[in-house]
Amino acid sequence: MRDRFAPGTRLRVLVADENPRRGRALSEALHADASLDVLTVPPGTALIDAVRDYRPDVVLVDMNRADRDALDSIRALSRSALERPVALFVDEDDVELMETAFDTGICSYNVLEALPRDVKPLLRAAIALYARFRRTRDELSEAQRVLAERGIIEQAKRCFMKNEKTSEAQAYRWLQRRAMQTSRRIVAVAEAYLAAQKKDEAS
C-alpha cells in the first residue's frame, strides 16, 4: 500500500455532497491545493459505487445538517469490503446525530460553516483515526479467535479424557499427534473429534 503521507504523494479525496451545486464549489476550492487529487460522487451514483470506482484515500462528506437518512450510505460503506475513512463536515451541531454518525463509521465529525483553507490536517486526522480503529478492531478480532479456538480445544480434551479415561496431558498429546499426522492445526483436529462424537451420540 502506498504511503499517503510521503513527500510528493497526492491525497486522493472523494467529495460527497447532498447539494450538487455546493459539492461542485467545494471540489473547485479543494482543487486549488495541488497536493489533493479531488474526485466527486457523480449525480445519481451511490457512495459505495463511487468508492468502488475511484478507490479514494478518504471520503469527505459535506452536509447542511446530518440526518439519519443521509448517513445510511456511509453506514453501507463502513459495513462493506470497500470501507474507507470518512470525514463529515456539517453546518449545525447535534449531539444525538453526532453519536449516530460515529456509529455509522465516520472517523472525523467537524462542525464548520466553511472548510478551512488547509483541509489536509483534518483529512489526515480522519485517516489516522481510521487506521487506529482498524488496528484495534483487528486485534480484538484476533483475541476473540484465539479464545474461541482455545475453548474448542479444551472441550475436545475434556471429551477425550472422559471417553478414554486419560489425563489432560495425555488428551492434549493425542490432539498434537493427530495434528502432526494429518498436517492440520490442533483446533481443526479438536473440531473434527467433537463432530465425530456428536455424530456417534446421534446415531
KAHU-V157888 format. One line per field, one symbol per residue. psi: psi as a letter, one per 30 degrees, with the letter a starting at -180 (. if undefined). A space follows every 10 residues. Layout:
# KAHU-V157888
psi->???
This chain:
# KAHU-V157888
psi->kljfgkkfkk kjkkkkkfje eeeeeeeeee ffjffkjkll jkkgkkeeee eeefhlekkj kkkekkleef feeeeeefgl fgklkkkkkl fkkjeefeee eeffgkfkjk jkekklejfe eeeeeeeeee eeeeeeeeee eeeeeeeeee eeeeeeeeee eeefhlleee eeeeeeeeee eghlleeeee eeeeeeeeee ef.
